[in-house]
Amino acid sequence: MFANTIKEIDAIELNQWIGDSEHKLRVLDVRQMQEIATGTVPRAEALPLHILPMKFSELSTDEKLVIVCRSGARSAQACLFLQQQGYSNVYNLRGGMMGWMQSGLPAHPLS
């Protein structure tokens, strides 16, 4: 349903982006704080989905924004919202944290 309008990135590619200083990147985890406490991707910032409408203006349109949730559904909603606000460099982590873990990548504490 979202594939035509939302750019997606898989866990392996995101892990490469995180380790590559060429990518001006911000990773936003839109899950609830108690979910994020179980671990997230490296360099992720907590920005729960219900807070996003109040905080999105603090995000730069010059950065790549990668949005993370548990399965990819809430992050897809966040991507659509940000696109409607004029952000074009927005990526959904395909499969969310479940996809990240299934790729064999470790969850990290919130930085």
C-alpha positions in Angstrom: 0.0 0.0 0.0 2.9 2.4 0.8 5.4 1.1 -1.7 4.7 3.6 -4.4 5.1 6.7 -2.3 7.6 5.8 0.5 11.3 5.2 -0.1 12.4 2.2 1.9 15.8 1.0 3.1 16.7 -2.4 4.4 18.6 -3.1 7.6 21.9 -4.0 5.9 21.9 -0.8 3.8 21.0 1.3 6.8 23.8 -0.3 8.8 26.2 0.7 6.0 24.8 4.3 6.0 25.2 4.6 9.8 28.9 3.6 9.5 29.5 5.9 6.5 30.3 9.5 7.3 29.3 10.5 3.7 25.7 10.1 4.7 24.2 13.1 6.5 21.8 11.0 8.3 19.3 11.1 11.2 17.7 7.9 12.5 14.3 8.5 14.3 12.6 5.7 16.3 8.9 6.5 16.4 8.0 3.7 18.8 6.8 4.3 22.4 9.6 4.9 24.9 9.1 1.5 26.6 9.5 -0.2 23.2 12.7 1.8 22.5 14.1 0.8 25.9 14.4 -2.8 24.6 17.0 -1.5 22.0 17.1 0.3 18.7 19.4 0.9 15.8 22.7 2.7 16.4 22.5 6.5 16.5 18.7 6.4 16.7 16.9 9.2 18.4 13.5 8.7 20.2 10.7 10.6 18.6 7.4 8.7 19.4 4.9 9.0 16.6 2.4 10.9 18.6 5.1 13.6 19.3 6.2 13.9 15.7 3.5 16.5 14.6 4.8 18.8 17.4 8.5 18.3 16.7 8.9 17.8 13.0 9.9 21.5 12.4 13.1 20.8 14.4 14.2 18.3 11.7 16.4 19.5 8.8 15.3 19.0 5.2 19.0 18.7 4.3 19.4 15.4 6.1 18.4 11.9 5.2 15.8 10.9 7.7 15.4 7.1 8.4 12.3 6.3 10.4 12.2 3.1 12.5 9.4 1.3 14.3 8.7 -2.3 15.3 7.4 -3.6 12.0 7.5 -0.7 9.5 3.8 0.3 9.7 4.1 3.3 12.1 7.3 4.4 10.5 5.5 4.4 7.1 2.8 6.7 8.6 5.6 9.0 9.9 7.2 9.0 6.4 3.9 10.0 4.8 3.4 12.7 7.3 6.9 14.1 6.8 6.5 14.0 3.0 3.2 16.0 3.4 5.2 18.6 5.3 7.7 18.9 2.5 10.5 16.5 3.5 11.6 14.5 0.5 14.7 12.7 1.9 12.7 10.3 4.1 13.2 6.5 4.3 11.3 3.8 6.0 13.3 1.0 7.6 11.7 -2.1 5.8 10.5 -4.5 8.4 11.3 -2.2 11.3 13.2 -3.5 14.3 11.9 -7.0 13.5 13.7 -6.8 10.1 16.8 -5.3 11.8 17.0 -8.2 14.2 16.2 -10.8 11.5 19.2 -9.5 9.6 21.4 -10.5 12.5 22.1 -6.9 13.6 22.2 -6.1 17.3 19.8 -3.7 19.0 21.6 -0.9 20.9 20.6 1.2 23.9 19.2 4.6 23.0 22.2 6.9 22.4 
